[in-house]
Amino acid sequence: MFARLLTWIGVDHRQFVALLRLSLMVDFRTGMIAARKGKSKGKRRGLPGLWQLALFYGFLGLVLSFVIIESANVFFTGTVVMTITMFAVAMSLLVEFQSVIVSPDDYHILAHRPIGSRTFFMARMANLFVYIGVITGAIGVIPVALYVLRDGFNPLLGLATLFGMMGASLLTGFFIVFLYINLLRVVHPARLRRVFSYMQLLLSFIVYGSGMIFSTLLDKGVFARLVFEQDVWTALLPPTWFTGFMMLAAGRWSEVTLLATTLGVCLTVMLVVYAYGKLSLSYAALLARQSEVSEKRVVHSARHRGTLPMFRRGEGRAAALLIRNQFKHDQKFRLSVLAIIPLTVLYLIAGLAEGTGLADPFVDPARHVAKANLLYFAMAFFPVLLMASLARSDSFRASWIFHATPSDKGKLVLAMKDVLVVYFIAPYLLALGVIFSFFFTSFQHVAVHVLMLTLVSHLFLQMLVFTNPFLPFSLPLRKGERTSSVFIGILVAAVFMTIIINVLARLVYPSATATSIVLLVLAVMTLLFERAAAERVRRKALTMQYLH
């Protein structure tokens, strides 16, 4: 029946299935298909990339569920759910556009094959629906269940919630398609990707900060007292267009609700029709031609590029140049690194929310731990974030050069770790030191504390390299992996830093002797672990292979 329907609308069923299956296999390399194959061969089954994505956004839905439980106002809670869903979809698609929707590679791979534009469009749209469906379904599973059980048993309200969330996600997705298509007429693809990466960074403030904001408001009982009703001005907010489905199911609709919902549906349909007329192999060819044209940028002389003495020769220079240029040109890597900024800012705001400072851990350890705990979560998470971002890249096929040149792969891995410390970890901790200087009683306390955090972070990086050494940017990207790494990394960081900071502030810092001993012990552990990590990396380097 499905095959007949596709044939009726002019889509080749066999080509459609083949393109969609291939897209899903490429997008989710650790997905259900790959996991099943690994299991059949007796290999340990990993967490599929598809489910990693669902796990993270399911946690976001869990946060929203507390708002739904606290407030009896369906219009307000529905608007919050639709808003967060739209922001989450936008945040993900802004970076994954070329892998989810259309890519210049589509033209190079498919142009010589007899594939019609309608078949190509339907296959790409099906891939988009799967991606959006996973995000939307993961966010909505708990909220939908709560709406079904609201006021006894109300399955119609739950169904309307799910339908509204899908509508909000589709509107967001196709609006990004509309933006991308039209901006490419005047902006080079590389520059557009940079702009979108910074937009994604801005949206991450909202998505990551929503949990903190909601928890603060829940503690104060704001949601229970909040009144947010339908009005003419609320129809100007896109999320309320799809909250209208919920109001219709609850029997609380008005003419404004009906008009706003109709507007949302019509606009979504218009954007789908617009995408149908633009997304084709011809458009993929345009992307390919534009990507092959160099972006006009100011070229700086190499002699003006400062390089630190330890990275001026051998594997150290290679690692420094590679990571620095990858950060400059690879938007996914750059965005993954910069993701620490919204987390740090949000956690700093949370620590200062009550109007008092962070306190000096050498003077008032209890208050410092209570106020700055979240800030240390971000600090501990940063090494995990860097290592997760450094492993995988769209340019992983270029890693053949590691195996074709007379370089020491073990030294490359260790140099990669040193570059991360010098160019990313140290500046980040110095920035935290500047923040601490406003609240600590003396500069000596700031210097000792930053030095302690630097040694801990370096030791943490050494552990990560020891447990899982890899060549930089040598593994293929897996969709949703970075998102899940963010989620898992935050959980690990929470446990790790809670123990470390409490021990330092409460047991070590009150004694100058204990502080000196711990600094010495950490320094010795760093030297010993450096040797252990170097030996393990050298042994592991013998088994590293090129993935193509």
Secondary structure per residue as TSV (DSSP state, phi and psi in degrees):
chain	resnum	aa	ss	phi	psi
A	1	M	-	360.0	-44.3
A	2	F	H	-64.3	-39.1
A	3	A	H	-63.4	-40.0
A	4	R	H	-66.0	-38.4
A	5	L	H	-63.6	-44.0
A	6	L	H	-62.7	-41.8
A	7	T	H	-64.0	-36.4
A	8	W	H	-65.0	-33.0
A	9	I	T	-94.7	9.5
A	10	G	T	86.9	26.7
A	11	V	-	-112.7	131.7
A	12	D	-	-75.4	115.6
A	13	H	H	-62.6	-44.9
A	14	R	H	-66.3	-42.2
A	15	Q	H	-66.1	-40.3
A	16	F	H	-60.8	-48.3
A	17	V	H	-63.6	-42.1
A	18	A	H	-64.7	-44.5
A	19	L	H	-65.6	-43.3
A	20	L	H	-66.3	-44.3
A	21	R	H	-62.0	-42.5
A	22	L	H	-65.1	-41.0
A	23	S	H	-60.9	-43.9
A	24	L	H	-68.4	-37.7
A	25	M	H	-66.4	-39.2
A	26	V	H	-71.4	-42.3
A	27	D	H	-67.8	-40.2
A	28	F	T	-118.2	74.4
A	29	R	T	-63.8	-25.0
A	30	T	T	-104.1	23.4
A	31	G	S	-73.5	-164.7
A	32	M	H	-64.4	-35.8
A	33	I	H	-66.4	-50.8
A	34	A	H	-63.6	-39.0
A	35	A	H	-64.7	-37.8
A	36	R	H	-66.7	-39.3
A	37	K	H	-64.8	-43.4
A	38	G	H	-62.4	-36.8
A	39	K	H	-68.5	-39.2
A	40	S	H	-66.4	-24.6
A	41	K	T	-92.4	5.3
A	42	G	T	84.8	8.9
A	43	K	-	-85.1	157.4
A	44	R	-	-69.5	132.7
A	45	R	-	-83.1	124.6
A	46	G	-	-89.7	171.1
A	47	L	-	-73.4	116.5
A	48	P	-	-58.1	144.9
A	49	G	H	-59.9	-34.4
A	50	L	H	-61.8	-41.9
A	51	W	H	-79.4	-24.4
A	52	Q	H	-62.4	-42.9
A	53	L	H	-62.0	-45.2
A	54	A	H	-64.8	-35.3
A	55	L	H	-63.7	-45.0
A	56	F	H	-64.0	-50.2
A	57	Y	H	-72.1	-23.2
A	58	G	H	-65.3	-35.7
A	59	F	H	-64.4	-37.6
A	60	L	H	-63.2	-39.9
A	61	G	H	-64.2	-33.8
A	62	L	H	-63.7	-39.7
A	63	V	H	-61.9	-43.2
A	64	L	H	-64.9	-28.8
A	65	S	H	-63.3	-31.3
A	66	F	H	-66.6	-34.4
A	67	V	H	-66.3	-41.6
A	68	I	H	-65.0	-39.8
A	69	I	H	-68.3	-38.5
A	70	E	H	-73.4	-36.2
A	71	S	-	-107.6	137.9
A	72	A	-	-92.5	-2.4
A	73	N	-	-82.9	102.5
A	74	V	H	-64.6	-38.3
A	75	F	H	-64.7	-40.8
A	76	F	H	-68.6	-51.8
A	77	T	H	-64.4	-38.0
A	78	G	H	-63.2	-39.8
A	79	T	H	-65.4	-39.3
A	80	V	H	-63.4	-44.6
A	81	V	H	-61.7	-45.8
A	82	M	H	-64.7	-38.8
A	83	T	H	-64.3	-49.6
A	84	I	H	-64.8	-37.4
A	85	T	H	-61.7	-45.2
A	86	M	H	-65.1	-40.9
A	87	F	H	-66.4	-39.4
A	88	A	H	-65.2	-43.4
A	89	V	H	-64.9	-43.5
A	90	A	H	-63.5	-42.9
A	91	M	H	-61.2	-38.4
A	92	S	H	-76.5	-43.5
A	93	L	H	-73.0	-26.3
A	94	L	H	-60.4	-32.2
A	95	V	H	-95.1	-34.9
A	96	E	H	-93.9	16.5
A	97	F	H	-55.4	-50.5
A	98	Q	H	-73.0	-19.5
A	99	S	H	-91.3	-26.6
A	100	V	H	-91.6	-40.3
A	101	I	T	-105.6	-68.4
A	102	V	-	-151.0	145.9
A	103	S	-	-137.3	151.3
A	104	P	H	-58.2	-28.0
A	105	D	H	-65.1	-25.6
A	106	D	H	-57.6	-38.9
A	107	Y	H	-68.6	-45.4
A	108	H	H	-65.4	-31.9
A	109	I	H	-88.4	-36.6
A	110	L	H	-108.9	-14.6
A	111	A	T	-60.7	-34.2
A	112	H	T	-83.8	3.1
A	113	R	S	-104.1	153.3
A	114	P	-	-79.0	66.7
A	115	I	-	-110.0	124.1
A	116	G	-	-75.1	155.9
A	117	S	H	-62.9	-36.3
A	118	R	H	-67.4	-39.8
A	119	T	H	-64.8	-43.9
A	120	F	H	-61.1	-45.1
A	121	F	H	-61.4	-46.7
A	122	M	H	-64.8	-37.1
A	123	A	H	-66.2	-43.1
A	124	R	H	-67.7	-37.9
A	125	M	H	-67.6	-37.3
A	126	A	H	-63.5	-39.0
A	127	N	H	-64.0	-40.3
A	128	L	H	-64.1	-41.8
A	129	F	H	-63.9	-38.0
A	130	V	H	-63.6	-46.0
A	131	Y	H	-63.3	-49.2
A	132	I	H	-65.0	-38.0
A	133	G	H	-62.7	-38.7
A	134	V	H	-64.5	-46.1
A	135	I	H	-63.7	-48.8
A	136	T	H	-65.6	-44.4
A	137	G	H	-63.8	-38.9
A	138	A	H	-65.8	-42.9
A	139	I	H	-66.9	-36.7
A	140	G	H	-90.0	-11.8
A	141	V	H	-60.4	-44.7
A	142	I	H	-75.6	-48.3
A	143	P	H	-56.4	-41.3
A	144	V	H	-62.4	-42.4
A	145	A	H	-61.9	-38.6
A	146	L	H	-66.9	-39.3
A	147	Y	H	-68.0	-33.8
A	148	V	H	-63.3	-37.6
A	149	L	T	-90.7	0.5
A	150	R	T	-71.0	135.2
A	151	D	T	55.8	47.7
A	152	G	S	97.1	-103.1
A	153	F	-	-143.9	114.9
A	154	N	-	-136.6	75.2
A	155	P	H	-63.8	-28.4
A	156	L	H	-64.4	-38.4
A	157	L	H	-67.3	-39.7
A	158	G	H	-63.6	-42.1
A	159	L	H	-65.2	-40.6
A	160	A	H	-64.9	-36.9
A	161	T	H	-62.7	-46.8
A	162	L	H	-63.8	-41.2
A	163	F	H	-64.8	-40.7
A	164	G	H	-67.1	-40.2
A	165	M	H	-64.4	-40.1
A	166	M	H	-65.3	-39.8
A	167	G	H	-63.4	-43.2
A	168	A	H	-63.6	-39.8
A	169	S	H	-66.8	-42.7
A	170	L	H	-65.6	-40.9
A	171	L	H	-60.5	-43.8
A	172	T	H	-63.2	-46.4
A	173	G	H	-62.1	-46.2
A	174	F	H	-76.1	-23.7
A	175	F	H	-68.8	-37.3
A	176	I	H	-65.7	-38.4
A	177	V	H	-59.1	-45.5
A	178	F	H	-59.8	-46.0
A	179	L	H	-61.6	-47.2
A	180	Y	H	-61.5	-45.8
A	181	I	H	-62.3	-43.0
A	182	N	H	-80.4	-34.7
A	183	L	H	-70.0	-28.0
A	184	L	T	-65.4	-16.3
A	185	R	T	-71.0	-24.4
A	186	V	T	-124.0	-9.9
A	187	V	S	-124.8	137.4
A	188	H	-	-64.7	142.0
A	189	P	H	-53.8	-39.0
A	190	A	H	-64.4	-43.0
A	191	R	H	-67.7	-38.3
A	192	L	H	-64.0	-39.3
A	193	R	H	-64.4	-35.7
A	194	R	H	-66.1	-43.3
A	195	V	H	-61.4	-44.7
A	196	F	H	-64.6	-34.4
A	197	S	H	-64.9	-38.5
A	198	Y	H	-72.6	-32.0
A	199	M	H	-64.0	-40.9
A	200	Q	H	-63.4	-38.3
A	201	L	H	-62.7	-40.0
A	202	L	H	-64.9	-42.6
A	203	L	H	-65.4	-30.8
A	204	S	H	-64.3	-27.5
A	205	F	H	-56.5	-42.1
A	206	I	H	-72.4	-46.8
A	207	V	H	-67.7	-48.8
A	208	Y	H	-69.7	-32.7
A	209	G	H	-81.7	-16.1
A	210	S	H	-61.5	-40.5
A	211	G	H	-62.4	-43.2
A	212	M	H	-65.4	-42.8
A	213	I	H	-65.1	-44.9
A	214	F	H	-64.0	-41.1
A	215	S	H	-65.1	-37.9
A	216	T	H	-65.3	-44.7
A	217	L	H	-68.4	-34.0
A	218	L	H	-64.4	-41.9
A	219	D	H	-60.8	-32.6
A	220	K	T	-90.1	-0.9
A	221	G	T	68.1	25.9
A	222	V	H	-67.8	-41.8
A	223	F	H	-64.2	-34.1
A	224	A	H	-67.1	-27.7
A	225	R	H	-99.7	-10.6
A	226	L	-	-72.2	136.4
A	227	V	-	-119.0	118.4
A	228	F	-	-137.0	103.4
A	229	E	-	-112.1	164.3
A	230	Q	-	-66.6	138.4
A	231	D	-	-152.8	174.1
A	232	V	T	-63.2	-40.1
A	233	W	G	-69.9	-27.4
A	234	T	G	-68.2	-21.8
A	235	A	G	-68.0	-12.6
A	236	L	G	-80.9	-10.5
A	237	L	S	-93.5	116.8
A	238	P	H	-52.9	-39.4
A	239	P	H	-59.3	-31.8
A	240	T	H	-70.7	-19.0
A	241	W	H	-60.7	-35.2
A	242	F	H	-98.1	-16.1
A	243	T	H	-65.6	-22.2
A	244	G	H	-57.2	-33.6
A	245	F	H	-60.7	-38.9
A	246	M	H	-68.8	-40.2
A	247	M	H	-67.1	-36.1
A	248	L	H	-64.5	-41.5
A	249	A	H	-67.8	-31.6
A	250	A	H	-84.2	-5.4
A	251	G	T	74.5	25.3
A	252	R	-	-119.2	33.5
A	253	W	-	-85.6	161.9
A	254	S	-	-139.2	177.5
A	255	E	H	-62.1	-37.3
A	256	V	H	-63.7	-42.7
A	257	T	H	-60.5	-45.8
A	258	L	H	-63.6	-43.0
A	259	L	H	-66.9	-41.8
A	260	A	H	-65.0	-42.1
A	261	T	H	-66.1	-41.0
A	262	T	H	-62.0	-40.0
A	263	L	H	-61.8	-44.5
A	264	G	H	-62.7	-44.0
A	265	V	H	-65.2	-44.6
A	266	C	H	-64.1	-42.1
A	267	L	H	-65.0	-38.7
A	268	T	H	-63.5	-44.1
A	269	V	H	-62.7	-41.4
A	270	M	H	-62.5	-41.1
A	271	L	H	-68.3	-35.3
A	272	V	H	-64.3	-44.7
A	273	V	H	-62.9	-40.3
A	274	Y	H	-63.5	-44.0
A	275	A	H	-63.1	-36.3
A	276	Y	H	-61.6	-35.1
A	277	G	H	-80.4	-11.5
A	278	K	H	-114.4	-38.5
A	279	L	-	-81.0	103.1
A	280	S	S	-151.3	178.5
A	281	L	H	-65.8	-26.1
A	282	S	H	-65.9	-39.6
A	283	Y	H	-68.2	-38.7
A	284	A	H	-61.3	-35.9
A	285	A	H	-64.7	-40.0
A	286	L	H	-61.5	-43.9
A	287	L	H	-60.7	-41.9
A	288	A	H	-62.1	-43.1
A	289	R	H	-66.7	-41.5
A	290	Q	H	-66.9	-36.4
A	291	S	H	-68.8	-26.3
A	292	E	H	-81.2	-13.7
A	293	V	S	-88.1	127.4
A	294	S	-	-66.3	140.6
A	295	E	-	-76.6	133.9
A	296	K	-	-75.9	106.6
A	297	R	-	-134.2	155.7
A	298	V	-	-72.2	126.4
A	299	V	-	-94.8	122.5
A	300	H	-	-95.3	142.8
A	301	S	-	-65.2	141.7
A	302	A	G	-63.1	-27.5
A	303	R	G	-71.5	-13.8
A	304	H	G	-91.4	-3.5
A	305	R	S	-88.7	113.2
A	306	G	-	-72.7	133.4
A	307	T	-	-127.1	130.1
A	308	L	-	-68.5	151.8
A	309	P	G	-54.6	-38.7
A	310	M	G	-72.9	-8.6
A	311	F	G	-119.6	34.8
A	312	R	S	-104.2	-1.2
A	313	R	S	-155.3	158.7
A	314	G	H	63.6	-149.7
A	315	E	H	-63.9	-29.6
A	316	G	H	-63.6	-43.4
A	317	R	H	-64.9	-42.3
A	318	A	H	-61.1	-44.8
A	319	A	H	-65.9	-41.2
A	320	A	H	-64.4	-45.8
A	321	L	H	-64.9	-40.9
A	322	L	H	-64.0	-50.4
A	323	I	H	-68.2	-39.9
A	324	R	H	-64.5	-43.0
A	325	N	H	-74.5	-32.0
A	326	Q	H	-65.9	-39.7
A	327	F	H	-63.2	-33.6
A	328	K	H	-74.9	-37.0
A	329	H	H	-110.7	-21.3
A	330	D	-	-97.0	106.3
A	331	Q	H	-65.8	-33.3
A	332	K	H	-67.9	-42.6
A	333	F	H	-66.1	-44.9
A	334	R	H	-61.4	-42.9
A	335	L	H	-67.9	-37.1
A	336	S	H	-62.9	-39.7
A	337	V	H	-69.6	-45.0
A	338	L	H	-70.9	-11.8
A	339	A	T	-61.7	-19.2
A	340	I	H	-68.7	-23.2
A	341	I	H	-65.6	-53.0
A	342	P	H	-61.5	-36.3
A	343	L	H	-62.3	-45.2
A	344	T	H	-64.6	-44.9
A	345	V	H	-62.3	-44.8
A	346	L	H	-64.6	-42.2
A	347	Y	H	-70.0	-32.7
A	348	L	H	-66.9	-43.0
A	349	I	H	-60.8	-40.8
A	350	A	H	-62.0	-38.7
A	351	G	H	-68.9	-27.9
A	352	L	T	-99.2	5.3
A	353	A	T	-61.8	-32.5
A	354	E	T	-84.1	1.4
A	355	G	S	91.2	-1.4
A	356	T	-	-109.2	159.5
A	357	G	-	-76.3	-178.3
A	358	L	-	-76.8	-17.2
A	359	A	-	72.6	158.4
A	360	D	-	-94.2	120.6
A	361	P	T	-64.4	-20.6
A	362	F	T	-79.5	-18.2
A	363	V	T	-108.5	-47.2
A	364	D	-	-132.7	76.4
A	365	P	H	-61.8	-37.5
A	366	A	H	-63.1	-46.5
A	367	R	H	-69.3	-35.0
A	368	H	H	-64.2	-45.0
A	369	V	H	-61.9	-42.0
A	370	A	H	-66.3	-37.0
A	371	K	H	-86.9	-32.9
A	372	A	H	-107.9	9.3
A	373	N	H	-58.9	-46.1
A	374	L	H	-63.6	-33.1
A	375	L	H	-63.9	-36.3
A	376	Y	H	-74.3	-25.9
A	377	F	H	-60.2	-45.5
A	378	A	H	-63.3	-39.4
A	379	M	H	-65.1	-41.7
A	380	A	H	-72.3	-29.7
A	381	F	H	-73.0	-25.2
A	382	F	H	-59.2	-48.1
A	383	P	H	-59.0	-38.7
A	384	V	H	-63.0	-43.2
A	385	L	H	-62.0	-44.3
A	386	L	H	-63.5	-45.6
A	387	M	H	-66.5	-39.7
A	388	A	H	-65.3	-36.6
A	389	S	H	-76.6	-28.0
A	390	L	H	-81.4	-18.2
A	391	A	H	-76.2	-40.8
A	392	R	B	-119.2	146.9
A	393	S	-	-158.9	154.8
A	394	D	T	-65.2	-20.7
A	395	S	T	-96.6	26.0
A	396	F	G	-62.8	-25.5
A	397	R	G	-66.2	-22.9
A	398	A	G	-73.6	-5.5
A	399	S	G	-71.2	-1.1
A	400	W	H	-58.2	-26.6
A	401	I	H	-64.6	-28.1
A	402	F	H	-63.7	-32.0
A	403	H	H	-94.1	-15.1
A	404	A	H	-99.3	-14.2
A	405	T	S	-102.8	155.2
A	406	P	S	-78.3	55.2
A	407	S	-	-105.4	157.5
A	408	D	-	-89.8	108.1
A	409	K	H	-63.5	-32.1
A	410	G	H	-63.6	-43.4
A	411	K	H	-66.0	-33.3
A	412	L	H	-63.1	-43.6
A	413	V	H	-64.0	-44.2
A	414	L	H	-67.5	-38.4
A	415	A	H	-64.2	-36.0
A	416	M	H	-58.9	-43.5
A	417	K	H	-62.8	-42.4
A	418	D	H	-65.4	-38.0
A	419	V	H	-63.5	-40.9
A	420	L	H	-61.3	-40.7
A	421	V	I	-65.9	-47.6
A	422	V	I	-74.0	-42.2
A	423	Y	I	-92.6	-19.4
A	424	F	I	-123.8	-55.0
A	425	I	I	-65.3	-50.0
A	426	A	H	-62.0	-47.7
A	427	P	H	-60.6	-37.2
A	428	Y	H	-64.9	-43.1
A	429	L	H	-70.3	-33.2
A	430	L	H	-65.0	-37.6
A	431	A	H	-63.9	-40.5
A	432	L	H	-63.5	-35.5
A	433	G	H	-62.6	-37.6
A	434	V	H	-62.7	-41.7
A	435	I	H	-64.5	-43.9
A	436	F	H	-62.9	-31.6
A	437	S	H	-62.4	-22.1
A	438	F	T	-77.8	-16.5
A	439	F	T	-120.5	-21.6
A	440	F	S	-81.3	156.0
A	441	T	S	-79.4	-20.3
A	442	S	-	-148.7	155.6
A	443	F	H	-68.0	-31.9
A	444	Q	H	-60.3	-39.9
A	445	H	H	-63.5	-40.0
A	446	V	H	-63.4	-46.7
A	447	A	H	-62.2	-45.2
A	448	V	H	-65.4	-41.9
A	449	H	H	-66.4	-43.6
A	450	V	H	-65.3	-39.3
A	451	L	H	-62.8	-40.8
A	452	M	H	-63.9	-44.8
A	453	L	H	-64.8	-35.0
A	454	T	H	-65.6	-44.3
A	455	L	H	-63.6	-41.1
A	456	V	H	-64.2	-44.5
A	457	S	H	-64.1	-41.9
A	458	H	H	-63.9	-40.6
A	459	L	H	-64.1	-37.9
A	460	F	H	-65.0	-42.4
A	461	L	H	-62.4	-41.2
A	462	Q	H	-60.7	-40.0
A	463	M	H	-63.7	-41.5
A	464	L	H	-64.4	-42.0
A	465	V	H	-66.5	-38.9
A	466	F	H	-63.6	-44.2
A	467	T	H	-76.2	-32.6
A	468	N	S	-145.9	74.5
A	469	P	-	-73.2	142.6
A	470	F	-	-154.6	158.4
A	471	L	-	-80.6	143.9
A	472	P	T	-65.1	135.3
A	473	F	T	56.5	36.0
A	474	S	-	-106.5	-1.1
A	475	L	B	-116.5	147.2
A	476	P	-	-70.2	149.9
A	477	L	-	-69.6	146.5
A	478	R	-	-126.4	120.9
A	479	K	T	-59.9	132.6
A	480	G	T	87.7	-10.8
A	481	E	H	-67.4	-42.9
A	482	R	H	-66.1	-36.9
A	483	T	H	-62.0	-45.8
A	484	S	H	-67.9	-33.3
A	485	S	H	-62.7	-38.0
A	486	V	H	-58.7	-47.7
A	487	F	H	-64.5	-49.9
A	488	I	H	-66.4	-40.2
A	489	G	H	-61.9	-38.3
A	490	I	H	-63.7	-41.3
A	491	L	H	-64.5	-44.3
A	492	V	H	-64.6	-43.0
A	493	A	H	-62.0	-36.6
A	494	A	H	-60.0	-47.2
A	495	V	H	-67.7	-46.6
A	496	F	H	-60.3	-52.5
A	497	M	H	-76.2	-26.7
A	498	T	H	-59.9	-43.5
A	499	I	H	-69.0	-50.0
A	500	I	H	-61.2	-50.3
A	501	I	H	-67.5	-38.4
A	502	N	H	-65.1	-40.3
A	503	V	H	-65.8	-46.3
A	504	L	I	-63.2	-51.4
A	505	A	I	-70.3	-40.3
A	506	R	I	-90.1	-32.0
A	507	L	I	-111.3	-31.7
A	508	V	I	-95.6	-52.5
A	509	Y	T	-62.6	-28.9
A	510	P	T	-61.6	-18.8
A	511	S	-	-118.9	125.3
A	512	A	H	-64.9	-36.1
A	513	T	H	-65.2	-46.1
A	514	A	H	-62.8	-38.1
A	515	T	H	-63.2	-44.3
A	516	S	H	-63.9	-41.4
A	517	I	H	-64.1	-43.9
A	518	V	H	-64.6	-40.7
A	519	L	H	-60.5	-42.5
A	520	L	H	-66.2	-42.5
A	521	V	H	-63.1	-43.5
A	522	L	H	-63.4	-40.0
A	523	A	H	-63.7	-43.2
A	524	V	H	-66.1	-42.4
A	525	M	H	-61.2	-37.4
A	526	T	H	-63.1	-43.6
A	527	L	H	-65.7	-44.3
A	528	L	H	-66.3	-41.8
A	529	F	H	-70.5	-28.4
A	530	E	H	-62.8	-41.5
A	531	R	H	-67.9	-43.1
A	532	A	H	-63.6	-43.3
A	533	A	H	-64.7	-39.8
A	534	A	H	-61.8	-42.8
A	535	E	H	-65.8	-42.7
A	536	R	H	-66.7	-41.4
A	537	V	H	-63.3	-40.3
A	538	R	H	-62.9	-40.5
A	539	R	H	-68.1	-42.3
A	540	K	H	-68.1	-31.5
A	541	A	H	-62.5	-26.6
A	542	L	T	-67.4	-21.8
A	543	T	T	-103.1	-2.3
A	544	M	-	-69.0	132.4
A	545	Q	-	-123.8	159.4
A	546	Y	-	-83.0	125.6
A	547	L	-	-99.9	126.1
A	548	H	-	-128.3	360.0
